[in-house]
């Protein structure tokens, strides 16, 4: 269980950092938020993989994805985040 948590955090950091490098513009996100972005992206990637391929090798539709799925999911989450965060900061 501890190994799963550590690997999820490391993959989350890598996926979140790569997503931040790929998505244009400046994101004011700290390192813990980058890890959280990657972890959420991993689950989004796992869910999208289940929806696309209809194949469930493990734990159902809510499962962590591999590194490629995590990066794709983190990019999607970051694009959604910047879209809605930009609107809320513009109203202040």
C-alpha positions in Angstrom: 0.0 0.0 0.0 2.8 2.4 0.8 4.5 1.6 -2.5 1.3 2.5 -4.3 1.0 5.8 -2.6 4.7 6.7 -3.2 4.4 5.7 -6.9 1.2 7.6 -7.3 2.9 10.7 -5.9 6.0 10.4 -8.1 3.9 9.8 -11.2 1.7 12.6 -10.2 4.7 15.0 -9.9 6.0 13.9 -13.3 2.7 14.1 -15.1 1.7 17.4 -13.5 5.1 18.9 -14.3 4.9 17.7 -17.9 1.4 19.0 -18.3 2.5 22.4 -17.0 5.3 22.4 -19.6 3.0 21.4 -22.4 0.0 23.8 -21.7 0.9 27.3 -22.8 0.7 30.2 -20.4 1.7 30.8 -16.8 0.1 28.7 -14.1 0.5 29.9 -10.5 0.5 26.5 -9.0 2.8 25.3 -6.2 4.6 21.9 -6.2 2.0 20.2 -4.0 -0.7 21.4 -6.3 1.3 20.1 -9.3 1.4 16.7 -7.6 -2.3 16.9 -7.0 -2.9 17.9 -10.6 -0.9 14.8 -11.7 -2.7 12.5 -9.3 -6.1 13.7 -10.4 -5.0 13.5 -14.0 -4.0 9.9 -13.5 -7.5 9.0 -12.4 -9.0 11.1 -15.3 -6.7 9.2 -17.7 -7.7 5.9 -16.2 -11.4 6.8 -16.5 -10.9 7.9 -20.1 -9.0 4.8 -20.9 -11.9 2.7 -19.6 -14.4 4.7 -21.6 -12.4 4.5 -24.8 -11.3 0.9 -24.7 -14.1 -0.7 -22.6 -11.4 -3.0 -21.0 -11.1 -3.3 -17.3 -7.9 -5.1 -16.3 -8.1 -4.2 -12.6 -10.3 -2.2 -10.3 -13.2 -0.8 -12.3 -13.6 2.5 -14.2 -12.0 4.5 -11.4 -8.4 3.5 -11.5 -5.0 5.2 -11.9 -3.6 5.2 -15.4 0.0 4.7 -16.6 2.3 7.6 -17.3 0.9 8.5 -20.7 -2.7 8.4 -19.5 -1.7 10.4 -16.5 -0.1 13.1 -18.6 -3.1 13.3 -20.9 -5.4 13.4 -18.0 -3.3 16.1 -16.2 -3.4 18.2 -19.4 -7.2 18.0 -19.5 -7.5 18.9 -15.8 -5.0 21.8 -16.2 -6.9 23.2 -19.2 -10.1 23.0 -17.2 -8.4 24.6 -14.2 -6.9 27.5 -16.1 -10.2 28.1 -17.9 -12.2 28.4 -14.7 -9.5 29.9 -12.5 -8.9 32.6 -15.1 -12.6 33.5 -15.0 -12.7 33.8 -11.2 -9.6 35.9 -10.9 -10.8 38.2 -13.7 -13.9 39.1 -11.7 -12.0 40.3 -8.7 
